[in-house]
């Protein structure tokens, strides 16, 4: 998928060790907006099932779409945010999607 947004050009790393799988997707977006593209949907099948998900884009409202959650099926979600929360991350929208999918978040 073509995009000019630096967030959507992030690398996705999948770590597999025995029966353990984790995904780290940087600032990927999961919703089609003027500045963002839905990168998560096209990457979900390539990633597959994981136990741990480092939540994309710090839990922004534009990350962690339903397809991503259905395909990757994470048990645990880790959200990386600083104490200042300058951008309002994680957003309630993203937390609702994670919790609705049964993902335990930290």
C-alpha positions in Angstrom: 0.0 0.0 0.0 1.3 3.4 -0.9 1.6 6.1 1.8 3.5 9.3 2.4 2.9 9.2 6.2 6.0 8.4 8.2 4.0 6.6 10.8 2.6 4.2 8.3 6.1 3.4 6.9 7.1 1.8 10.2 8.6 -1.7 10.2 6.7 -4.5 11.7 8.7 -7.0 13.8 7.4 -10.4 14.7 9.3 -12.3 17.4 8.7 -16.1 17.5 10.3 -18.3 20.1 8.8 -21.8 20.4 5.1 -21.3 21.2 5.6 -17.6 22.0 4.8 -14.9 19.4 4.9 -11.1 19.8 4.4 -8.3 17.3 5.9 -4.8 17.4 4.4 -2.6 14.8 5.6 0.9 15.6 3.1 3.7 14.6 1.1 1.7 12.1 -2.5 3.0 11.4 -5.6 0.9 11.0 -8.0 3.4 9.7 -8.2 5.2 6.3 -8.1 9.0 6.9 -6.6 11.9 5.0 -3.1 11.5 6.4 -3.2 7.8 7.4 -3.8 4.6 5.5 -5.1 1.3 6.8 -1.8 -0.6 7.0 -2.9 -2.9 9.8 -5.4 -4.8 7.7 -2.9 -5.6 5.0 -0.3 -6.7 7.6 -2.5 -8.8 9.9 -2.4 -12.0 7.8 1.4 -11.7 7.5 1.7 -11.4 11.3 -0.7 -14.1 12.2 -1.6 -15.1 15.8 0.4 -13.6 18.7 0.4 -13.8 22.4 1.8 -10.3 23.0 1.0 -7.1 21.0 3.0 -3.9 21.5 0.0 -1.7 20.7 0.5 0.3 17.4 0.8 4.1 17.5 0.8 4.2 21.4 -3.0 3.3 21.4 -4.1 6.2 19.2 -7.6 6.3 17.9 -6.3 5.4 14.5 -4.7 2.1 15.5 -5.8 -1.4 16.4 -8.7 -2.0 14.1 -11.1 -4.9 14.4 -9.5 -7.0 11.6 -6.1 -6.6 13.2 -7.4 -7.9 16.5 -9.4 -10.8 14.9 -6.4 -12.1 13.0 -3.6 -11.5 15.5 -5.7 -12.5 18.6 -3.4 -11.1 21.2 -3.7 -12.1 24.8 -1.7 -9.2 26.2 -1.3 -5.7 24.8 1.5 -3.4 26.0 1.0 0.3 25.4 4.1 2.5 25.3 3.3 6.0 26.5 5.2 8.7 28.5 4.0 10.3 31.7 3.0 13.5 29.8 0.5 11.9 27.4 1.0 14.8 25.1 -1.1 13.3 22.3 -3.8 11.8 24.6 -2.5 8.3 24.1 -3.8 5.8 24.8 -7.3 6.8 23.6 -10.5 5.5 25.0 -11.5 4.3 21.5 -8.4 2.1 21.2 -8.8 0.8 24.8 -12.4 -0.1 24.1 -11.4 -2.1 21.0 -8.6 -3.9 23.0 -10.9 -4.7 25.9 -13.7 -5.7 23.7 -11.4 -8.3 22.1 -10.4 -9.6 25.6 -6.9 -8.2 25.4 -5.4 -7.6 28.8 -3.6 -4.3 28.6 -0.6 -2.8 30.4 
